[in-house]
Amino acid sequence: MRARVVTGGILSSIAVLVIGWQLGGQPAVTAPAQQRTTSGSGTSGTGTSGSGSTGGTSAGSTGSGTSGSSAGGSATSGTFAGDTTETQYGPVQVQITVANGKITDVTALQLTDQGGRSVQISQQAAPILRQEALQAQSAQIQSVSGATFTSEGYTTSLQSAIDKAGL
């Protein structure tokens, strides 16, 4: 019986690693403040960054990108970092890459980092959350079972990035 449990645990771990590898899981890194430009109106401006804490979130860097309008709709493109969200187990921050108004990539810049188990859970949840966000093209995604705090922080930061992109 014990051998079955151990074997099942090993197979589960391997499956999670393979899925993460196939989805192109990204390592957690931090990004500096970036610049945002707007094309079509002839103006450009510098993005903002700051810090503070309100309702569990602190302001992070904005993204860089371009936007303009066409007869077909939004033509926003660029990279946009969401606000850093503080969770019980550490900060979570994501960045989106947008091409022609469509989210083409979601990268975790920071994931929960307090305690080895928290890091492990975040690393397993991140590829699943990324795939959900790419499919939904929004922050209206399912939480990952067993990774509630990471999921909530991820979706909050994702929504912030989407707002900054103007999607």
MDTraj code that builds the backbone (N, CA, C; nanometers):
import mdtraj as md
import numpy as np

residues = "MET ARG ALA ARG VAL VAL THR GLY GLY ILE LEU SER SER ILE ALA VAL LEU VAL ILE GLY TRP GLN LEU GLY GLY GLN PRO ALA VAL THR ALA PRO ALA GLN GLN ARG THR THR SER GLY SER GLY THR SER GLY THR GLY THR SER GLY SER GLY SER THR GLY GLY THR SER ALA GLY SER THR GLY SER GLY THR SER GLY SER SER ALA GLY GLY SER ALA THR SER GLY THR PHE ALA GLY ASP THR THR GLU THR GLN TYR GLY PRO VAL GLN VAL GLN ILE THR VAL ALA ASN GLY LYS ILE THR ASP VAL THR ALA LEU GLN LEU THR ASP GLN GLY GLY ARG SER VAL GLN ILE SER GLN GLN ALA ALA PRO ILE LEU ARG GLN GLU ALA LEU GLN ALA GLN SER ALA GLN ILE GLN SER VAL SER GLY ALA THR PHE THR SER GLU GLY TYR THR THR SER LEU GLN SER ALA ILE ASP LYS ALA GLY LEU".split()
xyz = np.array([
    [0.0830, -0.1191, 0.0000],
    [0.0000, 0.0000, 0.0000],
    [0.0873, 0.1252, 0.0000],
    [0.1901, 0.1258, 0.0858],
    [0.2789, 0.2419, 0.0938],
    [0.3521, 0.2628, -0.0384],
    [0.3891, 0.1549, -0.1048],
    [0.4583, 0.1653, -0.2337],
    [0.3682, 0.2312, -0.3374],
    [0.2381, 0.2028, -0.3336],
    [0.1448, 0.2648, -0.4273],
    [0.1356, 0.4150, -0.4036],
    [0.1318, 0.4550, -0.2787],
    [0.1229, 0.5969, -0.2446],
    [0.2484, 0.6706, -0.2903],
    [0.3643, 0.6124, -0.2639],
    [0.4909, 0.6736, -0.3054],
    [0.4987, 0.6818, -0.4573],
    [0.4637, 0.5742, -0.5245],
    [0.4660, 0.5725, -0.6706],
    [0.3689, 0.6756, -0.7276],
    [0.2508, 0.6853, -0.6706],
    [0.1530, 0.7840, -0.7158],
    [0.2040, 0.9262, -0.6967],
    [0.2704, 0.9521, -0.5844],
    [0.3270, 1.0848, -0.5592],
    [0.4353, 1.1195, -0.6595],
    [0.5194, 1.0244, -0.6897],
    [0.6276, 1.0468, -0.7859],
    [0.5703, 1.0741, -0.9247],
    [0.4727, 0.9932, -0.9666],
    [0.4117, 1.0129, -1.0980],
    [0.3404, 1.1477, -1.1064],
    [0.2747, 1.1877, -0.9987],
    [0.2081, 1.3190, -0.9969],
    [0.3084, 1.4312, -1.0117],
    [0.4192, 1.4216, -0.9403],
    [0.5234, 1.5249, -0.9484],
    [0.5817, 1.5337, -1.0880],
    [0.6056, 1.4208, -1.1487],
    [0.6597, 1.4188, -1.2845],
    [0.5595, 1.4801, -1.3816],
    [0.4322, 1.4475, -1.3649],
    [0.3288, 1.5027, -1.4535],
    [0.3231, 1.6542, -1.4440],
    [0.3307, 1.7078, -1.3229],
    [0.3279, 1.8534, -1.3038],
    [0.4499, 1.9174, -1.3692],
    [0.5657, 1.8575, -1.3535],
    [0.6870, 1.9111, -1.4147],
    [0.6774, 1.9091, -1.5679],
    [0.6262, 1.8019, -1.6229],
    [0.6133, 1.7906, -1.7685],
    [0.5139, 1.8944, -1.8213],
    [0.4017, 1.9093, -1.7535],
    [0.3018, 2.0082, -1.7962],
    [0.3623, 2.1481, -1.7903],
    [0.4303, 2.1801, -1.6821],
    [0.4944, 2.3109, -1.6700],
    [0.5969, 2.3334, -1.7794],
    [0.6735, 2.2320, -1.8101],
    [0.7744, 2.2431, -1.9147],
    [0.7072, 2.2641, -2.0502],
    [0.6002, 2.1905, -2.0769],
    [0.5309, 2.2021, -2.2049],
    [0.4641, 2.3383, -2.2207],
    [0.4147, 2.3944, -2.1120],
    [0.3495, 2.5248, -2.1182],
    [0.4499, 2.6384, -2.1184],
    [0.5749, 2.6063, -2.1020],
    [0.6785, 2.7098, -2.1074],
    [0.6835, 2.7924, -1.9810],
    [0.6746, 2.7281, -1.8659],
    [0.6799, 2.7996, -1.7381],
    [0.8014, 2.8900, -1.7322],
    [0.7809, 3.0105, -1.6841],
    [0.8869, 3.1102, -1.6788],
    [0.9384, 3.1232, -1.5358],
    [1.0701, 3.1425, -1.5159],
    [1.1219, 3.1634, -1.3817],
    [1.0763, 3.2990, -1.3278],
    [1.0638, 3.3070, -1.1972],
    [1.0222, 3.4328, -1.1343],
    [1.1395, 3.5300, -1.1320],
    [1.1206, 3.6460, -1.1918],
    [1.2198, 3.7527, -1.1918],
    [1.1471, 3.8840, -1.1717],
    [1.2189, 3.9860, -1.1339],
    [1.1560, 4.1160, -1.1196],
    [1.1944, 4.2028, -1.2373],
    [1.1091, 4.2962, -1.2714],
    [1.1329, 4.3830, -1.3862],
    [1.1355, 4.5285, -1.3414],
    [1.2213, 4.6107, -1.4030],
    [1.2248, 4.7525, -1.3700],
    [1.1054, 4.8254, -1.4304],
    [1.0859, 4.9487, -1.3871],
    [0.9792, 5.0313, -1.4435],
    [1.0027, 5.0470, -1.5924],
    [0.8941, 5.0495, -1.6689],
    [0.9054, 5.0566, -1.8129],
    [0.8332, 5.1791, -1.8644],
    [0.8477, 5.2063, -1.9916],
    [0.7890, 5.3246, -2.0522],
    [0.6707, 5.2850, -2.1379],
    [0.5684, 5.3678, -2.1385],
    [0.4514, 5.3422, -2.2220],
    [0.4382, 5.4572, -2.3204],
    [0.4161, 5.4219, -2.4460],
    [0.3969, 5.5227, -2.5494],
    [0.2642, 5.4984, -2.6173],
    [0.2090, 5.6009, -2.6734],
    [0.0834, 5.5894, -2.7460],
    [0.1060, 5.6404, -2.8864],
    [0.0847, 5.5551, -2.9848],
    [0.1013, 5.5981, -3.1221],
    [-0.0338, 5.6379, -3.1775],
    [-0.0317, 5.7142, -3.2819],
    [-0.1559, 5.7562, -3.3429],
    [-0.1966, 5.8942, -3.2956],
    [-0.1607, 5.9318, -3.1732],
    [-0.1961, 6.0646, -3.1246],
    [-0.0767, 6.1575, -3.1245],
    [0.0410, 6.1037, -3.1513],
    [0.1607, 6.1863, -3.1591],
    [0.2197, 6.2220, -3.0240],
    [0.1745, 6.1571, -2.9179],
    [0.2290, 6.1884, -2.7867],
    [0.2872, 6.0639, -2.7248],
    [0.3799, 6.0835, -2.6359],
    [0.4316, 5.9721, -2.5591],
    [0.4558, 6.0208, -2.4187],
    [0.4522, 5.9277, -2.3255],
    [0.4718, 5.9658, -2.1860],
    [0.5456, 5.8576, -2.1125],
    [0.5879, 5.8880, -1.9958],
    [0.6594, 5.7923, -1.9144],
    [0.5622, 5.7261, -1.8198],
    [0.5740, 5.5980, -1.8060],
    [0.4897, 5.5247, -1.7135],
    [0.5229, 5.5632, -1.5710],
    [0.4397, 5.5200, -1.4795],
    [0.4611, 5.5549, -1.3403],
    [0.4989, 5.4322, -1.2613],
    [0.5691, 5.4540, -1.1552],
    [0.5944, 5.3469, -1.0602],
    [0.5956, 5.4096, -0.9230],
    [0.5660, 5.3304, -0.8247],
    [0.5621, 5.3838, -0.6903],
    [0.5450, 5.2706, -0.5926],
    [0.5232, 5.3065, -0.4692],
    [0.4997, 5.2041, -0.3706],
    [0.3993, 5.2549, -0.2708],
    [0.3488, 5.1659, -0.1948],
    [0.2483, 5.1986, -0.0964],
    [0.1642, 5.0756, -0.0782],
    [0.0735, 5.0800, 0.0142],
    [-0.0087, 4.9631, 0.0368],
    [-0.1514, 5.0059, 0.0603],
    [-0.2393, 4.9536, -0.0214],
    [-0.3802, 4.9800, -0.0070],
    [-0.4551, 4.8519, -0.0368],
    [-0.5266, 4.8033, 0.0581],
    [-0.6077, 4.6841, 0.0348],
    [-0.5273, 4.5632, -0.0076],
    [-0.4034, 4.5525, 0.0389],
    [-0.3244, 4.4350, 0.0098],
    [-0.2437, 4.4439, -0.1177],
    [-0.2502, 4.5558, -0.1881],
    [-0.1700, 4.5668, -0.3085],
    [-0.0809, 4.6877, -0.2990],
    [0.0287, 4.6822, -0.3689],
    [0.1147, 4.7992, -0.3776],
    [0.1398, 4.8271, -0.5241],
    [0.1527, 4.9532, -0.5564],
    [0.1675, 4.9916, -0.6964],
    [0.3010, 4.9470, -0.7493],
    [0.3019, 4.8875, -0.8651],
    [0.4254, 4.8434, -0.9289],
    [0.4490, 4.9255, -1.0535],
    [0.5265, 4.8724, -1.1417],
    [0.5588, 4.9460, -1.2625],
    [0.4505, 4.9266, -1.3671],
    [0.4343, 5.0268, -1.4518],
    [0.3416, 5.0128, -1.5629],
    [0.4159, 4.9498, -1.6786],
    [0.3479, 4.9257, -1.7843],
    [0.4104, 4.8582, -1.8967],
    [0.4517, 4.9527, -2.0066],
    [0.5043, 4.8941, -2.1114],
    [0.5395, 4.9722, -2.2286],
    [0.4642, 4.9143, -2.3457],
    [0.4200, 5.0013, -2.4326],
    [0.3479, 4.9503, -2.5472],
    [0.2928, 5.0633, -2.6303],
    [0.2186, 5.0268, -2.7318],
    [0.1586, 5.1265, -2.8189],
    [0.0121, 5.0954, -2.8329],
    [-0.0647, 5.1989, -2.8583],
    [-0.2053, 5.1766, -2.8856],
    [-0.2516, 5.2760, -2.9898],
    [-0.3457, 5.2373, -3.0626],
    [-0.4058, 5.3222, -3.1647],
    [-0.5378, 5.2598, -3.2016],
    [-0.6185, 5.3288, -3.2769],
    [-0.7465, 5.2696, -3.3124],
    [-0.7504, 5.2447, -3.4624],
    [-0.8202, 5.1419, -3.4959],
    [-0.8402, 5.1081, -3.6361],
    [-0.9870, 5.0758, -3.6538],
    [-1.0284, 5.0592, -3.7752],
    [-1.1682, 5.0289, -3.8018],
    [-1.2073, 4.8962, -3.7376],
    [-1.1092, 4.8046, -3.7189],
    [-1.1371, 4.6735, -3.6634],
    [-1.1413, 4.6698, -3.5130],
    [-1.0974, 4.7735, -3.4404],
    [-1.1003, 4.7724, -3.2953],
    [-0.9675, 4.8139, -3.2371],
    [-0.9381, 4.7609, -3.1195],
    [-0.8192, 4.7989, -3.0447],
    [-0.6930, 4.7428, -3.1096],
    [-0.5891, 4.8260, -3.1155],
    [-0.4620, 4.7821, -3.1719],
    [-0.3519, 4.7959, -3.0674],
    [-0.3848, 4.7744, -2.9412],
    [-0.2878, 4.7856, -2.8335],
    [-0.1851, 4.6747, -2.8462],
    [-0.0585, 4.7123, -2.8325],
    [0.0501, 4.6149, -2.8334],
    [0.1542, 4.6581, -2.7323],
    [0.2238, 4.5624, -2.6748],
    [0.3317, 4.5936, -2.5814],
    [0.3338, 4.4994, -2.4633],
    [0.4142, 4.5362, -2.3649],
    [0.4306, 4.4577, -2.2434],
    [0.3844, 4.5428, -2.1261],
    [0.3003, 4.4852, -2.0408],
    [0.2403, 4.5590, -1.9307],
    [0.2519, 4.4788, -1.8022],
    [0.3172, 4.5367, -1.7026],
    [0.3337, 4.4714, -1.5730],
    [0.2200, 4.5127, -1.4807],
    [0.1586, 4.4153, -1.4174],
    [0.0528, 4.4429, -1.3213],
    [0.1112, 4.4879, -1.1891],
    [0.0261, 4.5418, -1.1038],
    [0.0685, 4.5817, -0.9704],
    [0.1089, 4.4580, -0.8914],
    [0.2011, 4.4755, -0.7990],
    [0.2405, 4.3676, -0.7100],
    [0.1325, 4.3512, -0.6045],
    [0.0861, 4.2288, -0.5866],
    [-0.0168, 4.1986, -0.4879],
    [0.0471, 4.1233, -0.3724],
    [0.0290, 4.1739, -0.2512],
    [0.0827, 4.1081, -0.1325],
    [-0.0158, 4.0018, -0.0858],
    [0.0332, 3.8792, -0.0690],
    [-0.0496, 3.7707, -0.0168],
    [0.0074, 3.7272, 0.1175],
    [-0.0621, 3.6368, 0.1815],
    [-0.0168, 3.5833, 0.3098],
    [0.1205, 3.5175, 0.2970],
    [0.1533, 3.4684, 0.1789],
    [0.2787, 3.3961, 0.1590],
    [0.3800, 3.4708, 0.0731],
    [0.3582, 3.5993, 0.0524],
    [0.4539, 3.6801, -0.0225],
    [0.3899, 3.7476, -0.1428],
    [0.4701, 3.8259, -0.2156],
    [0.4178, 3.9044, -0.3274],
    [0.3954, 3.8203, -0.4537],
    [0.2987, 3.8655, -0.5330],
    [0.2713, 3.8052, -0.6632],
    [0.2586, 3.9192, -0.7641],
    [0.3269, 3.9063, -0.8773],
    [0.3177, 4.0057, -0.9838],
    [0.3294, 3.9353, -1.1174],
    [0.2425, 3.9737, -1.2109],
    [0.2482, 3.9174, -1.3453],
    [0.2615, 4.0275, -1.4489],
    [0.3078, 3.9878, -1.5646],
    [0.3256, 4.0791, -1.6777],
    [0.2593, 4.0152, -1.7989],
    [0.1915, 4.0981, -1.8785],
    [0.1294, 4.0449, -1.9997],
    [0.1961, 4.1045, -2.1224],
    [0.1979, 4.0278, -2.2287],
    [0.2422, 4.0752, -2.3585],
    [0.1189, 4.0773, -2.4471],
    [0.0966, 4.1932, -2.5099],
    [-0.0225, 4.2130, -2.5910],
    [0.0194, 4.2443, -2.7341],
    [-0.0458, 4.1822, -2.8298],
    [-0.0239, 4.2102, -2.9722],
    [-0.1595, 4.2325, -3.0372],
    [-0.1771, 4.3517, -3.0924],
    [-0.3024, 4.3864, -3.1605],
    [-0.4259, 4.3621, -3.0740],
    [-0.4157, 4.3996, -2.9467],
    [-0.5291, 4.3887, -2.8562],
    [-0.5544, 4.2503, -2.8006],
    [-0.4646, 4.1553, -2.8257],
    [-0.4810, 4.0190, -2.7771],
    [-0.3652, 3.9825, -2.6848],
    [-0.3949, 3.9202, -2.5710],
    [-0.2906, 3.8755, -2.4788],
    [-0.2218, 3.7549, -2.5415],
    [-0.0920, 3.7686, -2.5673],
    [-0.0171, 3.6599, -2.6306],
    [0.0726, 3.5854, -2.5328],
    [0.1007, 3.6466, -2.4163],
    [0.1838, 3.5799, -2.3161],
    [0.1548, 3.6392, -2.1794],
    [0.1680, 3.5566, -2.0772],
    [0.1562, 3.5994, -1.9384],
    [0.2781, 3.5432, -1.8665],
    [0.3539, 3.6301, -1.8022],
    [0.4760, 3.5895, -1.7330],
    [0.4647, 3.6250, -1.5858],
    [0.4971, 3.5313, -1.4993],
    [0.4993, 3.5591, -1.3558],
    [0.6319, 3.6265, -1.3225],
    [0.6264, 3.7536, -1.2812],
    [0.7473, 3.8257, -1.2413],
    [0.7850, 3.7928, -1.0977],
    [0.6855, 3.7737, -1.0119],
    [0.7070, 3.7354, -0.8731],
    [0.5987, 3.6364, -0.8344],
    [0.6378, 3.5358, -0.7575],
    [0.5421, 3.4416, -0.7022],
    [0.5671, 3.4294, -0.5527],
    [0.4708, 3.3796, -0.4796],
    [0.4860, 3.3686, -0.3351],
    [0.6184, 3.3018, -0.3019],
    [0.6825, 3.3516, -0.1963],
    [0.8181, 3.3053, -0.1677],
    [0.8445, 3.2774, -0.0202],
    [0.7420, 3.2712, 0.0616],
    [0.7621, 3.2477, 0.2035],
    [0.7370, 3.1006, 0.2352],
    [0.8436, 3.0286, 0.2595],
    [0.8334, 2.8868, 0.2912],
    [0.8495, 2.8009, 0.1678],
    [0.9167, 2.6901, 0.1824],
    [0.9426, 2.6001, 0.0704],
    [0.8169, 2.5454, 0.0076],
    [0.7173, 2.5149, 0.0885],
    [0.5920, 2.4604, 0.0351],
    [0.5194, 2.5644, -0.0497],
    [0.5224, 2.6903, -0.0050],
    [0.4578, 2.7986, -0.0798],
    [0.5217, 2.8161, -0.2170],
    [0.6527, 2.8106, -0.2216],
    [0.7248, 2.8230, -0.3490],
    [0.6870, 2.7074, -0.4407],
    [0.6827, 2.5880, -0.3869],
    [0.6479, 2.4692, -0.4654],
    [0.5056, 2.4807, -0.5217],
    [0.4127, 2.5239, -0.4383],
    [0.2738, 2.5385, -0.4823],
    [0.2645, 2.6423, -0.5940],
    [0.3317, 2.7555, -0.5766],
    [0.3273, 2.8614, -0.6779],
    [0.3862, 2.8157, -0.8099],
    [0.4959, 2.7420, -0.8040],
    [0.5587, 2.6943, -0.9273],
    [0.4700, 2.5939, -1.0005],
    [0.3909, 2.5181, -0.9263],
    [0.2992, 2.4237, -0.9895],
    [0.1763, 2.4952, -1.0451],
    [0.1309, 2.6000, -0.9752],
    [0.0083, 2.6697, -1.0155],
    [0.0317, 2.7666, -1.1312],
    [0.1486, 2.8280, -1.1393],
    [0.1747, 2.9333, -1.2382],
    [0.1478, 2.8902, -1.3827],
    [0.1957, 2.7742, -1.4288],
    [0.1683, 2.7357, -1.5683],
    [0.0189, 2.7133, -1.5943],
    [-0.0525, 2.6648, -1.4955],
    [-0.1961, 2.6413, -1.5107],
    [-0.2688, 2.7753, -1.5202],
    [-0.2335, 2.8687, -1.4306],
    [-0.2950, 3.0012, -1.4322],
    [-0.2629, 3.0744, -1.5621],
    [-0.1402, 3.0591, -1.6107],
    [-0.0994, 3.1221, -1.7368],
    [-0.1863, 3.0726, -1.8512],
    [-0.2022, 2.9417, -1.8595],
    [-0.2818, 2.8826, -1.9673],
    [-0.4272, 2.9279, -1.9587],
    [-0.4812, 2.9333, -1.8388],
    [-0.6193, 2.9791, -1.8197],
    [-0.6351, 3.1236, -1.8679],
    [-0.5393, 3.2092, -1.8319],
    [-0.5460, 3.3505, -1.8708],
    [-0.5368, 3.3672, -2.0219],
    [-0.4503, 3.2908, -2.0861],
    [-0.4368, 3.2989, -2.2317],
    [-0.5649, 3.2521, -2.3010],
    [-0.6280, 3.1495, -2.2482],
    [-0.7517, 3.0996, -2.3078],
    [-0.8667, 3.1965, -2.2857],
    [-0.8759, 3.2529, -2.1644],
    [-0.9870, 3.3421, -2.1301],
    [-0.9680, 3.4835, -2.1847],
    [-0.8428, 3.5218, -2.2104],
    [-0.8113, 3.6582, -2.2531],
    [-0.8638, 3.7602, -2.1518],
    [-0.8657, 3.7199, -2.0249],
    [-0.9108, 3.8079, -1.9176],
    [-0.8591, 3.7534, -1.7847],
    [-0.8935, 3.8231, -1.6769],
    [-0.8561, 3.7774, -1.5433],
    [-0.9672, 3.6939, -1.4807],
    [-1.0711, 3.6662, -1.5546],
    [-1.1825, 3.5841, -1.5061],
    [-1.1470, 3.4376, -1.5273],
    [-1.0577, 3.3868, -1.4398],
    [-1.0086, 3.2503, -1.4545],
    [-1.0336, 3.1713, -1.3264],
    [-1.0291, 3.0403, -1.3377],
    [-1.0492, 2.9511, -1.2246],
    [-0.9274, 2.9535, -1.1321],
    [-0.9504, 2.9460, -1.0025],
    [-0.8411, 2.9311, -0.9066],
    [-0.7890, 2.7887, -0.9161],
    [-0.6607, 2.7722, -0.8850],
    [-0.6013, 2.6389, -0.8821],
    [-0.6222, 2.5815, -0.7429],
    [-0.6788, 2.4630, -0.7372],
    [-0.7049, 2.3976, -0.6102],
    [-0.5751, 2.3790, -0.5322],
    [-0.5749, 2.4196, -0.4073],
    [-0.4559, 2.4074, -0.3241],
    [-0.3619, 2.5258, -0.3355],
    [-0.3929, 2.6198, -0.4239],
    [-0.3084, 2.7385, -0.4434],
    [-0.3957, 2.8642, -0.4403],
    [-0.4802, 2.8732, -0.3405],
    [-0.5772, 2.9815, -0.3331],
    [-0.5117, 3.1184, -0.3270],
    [-0.4133, 3.1357, -0.2395],
    [-0.3503, 3.2670, -0.2242],
    [-0.2734, 3.3068, -0.3503],
    [-0.2017, 3.2123, -0.4081],
    [-0.1301, 3.2393, -0.5331],
    [-0.2296, 3.2742, -0.6434],
    [-0.3379, 3.2005, -0.6543],
    [-0.4389, 3.2251, -0.7579],
    [-0.5005, 3.3633, -0.7431],
    [-0.5359, 3.4012, -0.6203],
    [-0.5970, 3.5319, -0.5978],
    [-0.4991, 3.6446, -0.6300],
    [-0.3740, 3.6308, -0.5860],
    [-0.2732, 3.7317, -0.6164],
    [-0.2475, 3.7410, -0.7663],
    [-0.2427, 3.6274, -0.8326],
    [-0.2181, 3.6207, -0.9766],
    [-0.3287, 3.6930, -1.0533],
    [-0.4548, 3.6641, -1.0196],
    [-0.5656, 3.7257, -1.0923],
    [-0.5754, 3.8749, -1.0635],
    [-0.5424, 3.9173, -0.9418],
    [-0.5455, 4.0601, -0.9095],
    [-0.4392, 4.1354, -0.9887],
    [-0.3177, 4.0820, -0.9930],
    [-0.2099, 4.1453, -1.0688],
    [-0.2390, 4.1388, -1.2186],
    [-0.2956, 4.0282, -1.2636],
    [-0.3322, 4.0137, -1.4047],
    [-0.4350, 4.1192, -1.4447],
    [-0.5358, 4.1406, -1.3622],
    [-0.6368, 4.2409, -1.3930],
    [-0.5742, 4.3794, -1.3996],
    [-0.4794, 4.4075, -1.3109],
    [-0.4092, 4.5357, -1.3124],
    [-0.3337, 4.5546, -1.4438],
    [-0.2666, 4.4505, -1.4900],
    [-0.1928, 4.4578, -1.6173],
    [-0.2885, 4.4780, -1.7340],
    [-0.4012, 4.4102, -1.7319],
    [-0.5019, 4.4236, -1.8374],
    [-0.5560, 4.5660, -1.8390],
    [-0.5808, 4.6220, -1.7203],
    [-0.6276, 4.7606, -1.7111],
    [-0.5258, 4.8582, -1.7673],
    [-0.3976, 4.8344, -1.7364],
    [-0.2911, 4.9229, -1.7870],
    [-0.2795, 4.9143, -1.9392],
    [-0.3097, 4.7959, -1.9931],
    [-0.3053, 4.7784, -2.1383],
    [-0.4286, 4.8387, -2.2056],
    [-0.5294, 4.8681, -2.1262],
    [-0.6520, 4.9254, -2.1819],
    [-0.7384, 4.8243, -2.2550],
    [-0.7290, 4.6998, -2.2141],
    [-0.8074, 4.5942, -2.2806],
    [-0.9426, 4.5772, -2.2141],
])
top = md.Topology()
chain = top.add_chain()
for i, resn in enumerate(residues, 1):
    res = top.add_residue(resn, chain, resSeq=i)
    for name in ("N", "CA", "C"):
        top.add_atom(name, md.element.get_by_symbol(name[0]), res)
traj = md.Trajectory(xyz[None], top)
